[in-house]
Amino acid sequence: MPEYPQPTEQRALELQSNYNTILSKVHQLNPQTQLVAVSKFKPSSDIMALYNIGVRHFGENYVQELVAKSQELPQDIRWHFIGGLQSGKAKDLSNKVANLHAVETIDSLKKCKQLNDARVRKNGEVVNVFLQVNTSGEEQKSGFADEKDMEETIAYLLEDPSCTKLKLMGLMTIGSLAESTGAGADGEDENRDFKKLLEMKKTLDEVYKLDLQLSMGMSNDFEQAIKQGSTSVRVGSSIFGSRPTKST
Ligand SMILES: *Cc1c(COP(=O)(O)O)cnc(C)c1O
């Protein structure tokens, strides 16, 4: 048995309690919804605290950080890449992360092809992909904003014979802050970003005969997201505590 970095007992109990609190809220709303623990900026020992109680789905935002963690942690962790994917990083992501389960932030055909081609060259296993959609239209948000671009990417994923290493699993969005705090919701509970993603899913399911998953909802808005059809929520700070703000 390799020795993995372990948390103190106190930290382990704290994280396990936080995780179980979130998980029971998730399951109360929908027992089928996946909870992905977002561990960016948190040490590997924090991940082990949850791994030790059976958690396997973790989300990371930075390729270098994910590569380092995946190399020192158990190989059966299912990693979700949820960060902005720079073109040059697709190769490292594909080739240096053991058990890359899903890339949730595909927002261009170009990145899709780069990821597939890196995977083909390495003869790696198939990776699940989510297409990120900019549902709020905010300029600083990534994601497909143009339907035609998205259709081209879907056609590549489903019909191009050279696309052998990617599986279209679903759609992903980051709801706008205004929607998640209710400020933009016209006094109603419904989050318009989540509603938009669900409507896109329904249309695409019908056109392409799919059953797309929906990755939407974070610490602030995961309960609302599940009520609106989310099948995978990405929760970080409510489990691991607050993060240092990134200075870029
Ligand atoms: C950081 C991050 C999360 C987790 O956010 P919290 O508010 O800490 O739960 C979820 N999704 C994405 C894409 C993120 O970057």
The ligand as a Tripos MOL2 file, in Angstrom:
@<TRIPOS>MOLECULE
LIG
   15    15     1     0     0
SMALL
NO_CHARGES

@<TRIPOS>ATOM
      1 C1        -14.9200   26.5160   -7.8420 C.3       1 LIG1
      2 C2        -15.9870   25.9290   -8.6720 C.ar      1 LIG1
      3 C3        -17.0620   25.2290   -8.0960 C.ar      1 LIG1
      4 C4        -17.2790   25.1410   -6.6010 C.3       1 LIG1
      5 O1        -17.6990   26.3720   -6.1180 O.3       1 LIG1
      6 P1        -18.2160   26.5880   -4.6220 P.3       1 LIG1
      7 O2        -18.9690   27.8450   -4.6850 O.co2     1 LIG1
      8 O3        -16.9970   26.6640   -3.7760 O.co2     1 LIG1
      9 O4        -19.0590   25.4230   -4.2740 O.co2     1 LIG1
     10 C5        -17.9980   24.6560   -8.9360 C.ar      1 LIG1
     11 N1        -17.8990   24.7450  -10.2900 N.ar      1 LIG1
     12 C6        -16.8840   25.4120  -10.8660 C.ar      1 LIG1
     13 C7        -16.8230   25.4700  -12.3590 C.3       1 LIG1
     14 C8        -15.9150   26.0250  -10.0900 C.ar      1 LIG1
     15 O5        -14.9180   26.7050  -10.6900 O.3       1 LIG1
@<TRIPOS>BOND
     1     1     2 1
     2     2     3 ar
     3     2    14 ar
     4     3     4 1
     5     3    10 ar
     6     4     5 1
     7     5     6 1
     8     6     7 2
     9     6     8 1
    10     6     9 1
    11    10    11 ar
    12    11    12 ar
    13    12    13 1
    14    12    14 ar
    15    14    15 1
@<TRIPOS>SUBSTRUCTURE
     1 LIG1         1 GROUP 0 **** ****
